[in-house]
Amino acid sequence: MQNTHPVRIAGLELECPVFLAPMAGITSLPYRLVMKEHGAALVFTEMVSCNGLVRDGRKTLELVRSCPAERPLGIQVFGGDPEIVAEGVRRLGDAGDLIDLNLGCPVSKVVRGEAGSALLRHPRRIATIVRAMRRATDKPLTVKIRSGWDSSNLNFVEIGRIAESEGADAVTLHPRTRAQGFGGRADWSQIGELKSRLRIPVIGSGDIVTAEDGVRMLRETGCDAIMIGRGSHGNPWLISNIRRRLCGLPERQPTAGERLDVVLRHLARHRECFGDRKTLFEMRKHLCWYSRGMADAATFRSRVNRTGSLDELEQLVRDFFAGRPQPGTANGS
């Protein structure tokens, strides 16, 4: 079956071509463990500030808290100063198995700091940063980019070649510009173009919301692996179903009991990692995503967002998910 072979990034061999994207405010350890259990071959931390690593290392290192069950783990960093980025990478020490440089974040706060997608306007600085990172670590080194700053400045091939020449071991392309944000459609043809221009692996990202999308991106672009982002929100079964499709097996939707079990384990792990108060607020978005497409989901979301008790939140979860018709069934909404 096409693209069922392992993927190698430098010395790191990954069992399949399906990865979880780094997502700020989302991909904490509990979330990564859920996605790992559903077949993600590589998971990533939220993006980590190299300025933070240098200035308040202990607090920032909380973002890379890990456990053996989720390895291999990619750590995504961001920053605009080559020396600070390199020092931040050094301070990560033994954490993680791969280091990724964010060159795509479109958020204004990051862009104002001349990091993330802002660097797409400065190819020479990207070269300096990647070169400094390469000297700072022996781990596999990757970069995640967008197509360019805007439609008049599509320089993803140039940036990919620079990253390769300075020692990067793979490039991930989300084929939207910074100006697009997350609007419009991702232009997958750019992933294919980048793959044809580089010798190192190319990972495709963008608009993978069904298992068919994942299979089609691999087939149409020839990329070495795919990276699942927003499509995984509340839907770890997307990853397992892509893997099933790649192995020639039919997709399989979770039973009500299986869905409830995943949600409860996610909730319990978040509570163990972060305590009651943080879990109460941060799990609300995840529970809203888990309930999408289910009968009475709007009522459930309203109750989740009003409750001030984590024990009450857990009971709401049990009451809602136990025995509910699953999304896409005749009784769903």
Secondary structure, DSSP 8 states (H G I E B T S, - for coil): -TT-S-EEETTEEESSSEEE---TTT--HHHHHHHHHTT-SBEE---EEHHHHHHSHHHHHGGG---GGG-SEEEEEE-S-HHHHHHHHHHTTT--SEEEEEE----HHHHHTT-GGGGGG-HHHHHHHHHHHHHH--S-EEEEEEEESSTT-B-HHHHHHHHHHTT-SEEEEEEEETTTTT-S---HHHHHHHHHH-SS-EEEES---SHHHHHHHHHHH--SEEEE-GGGTT-THHHHHHHHHHTT-------HHHHHHHHHHHHHHHHHHHHHHHHHHHHHHHHHHHTTTSTTHHHHHHHHHH---HHHHHHHHHHHHTT---TTSTT--
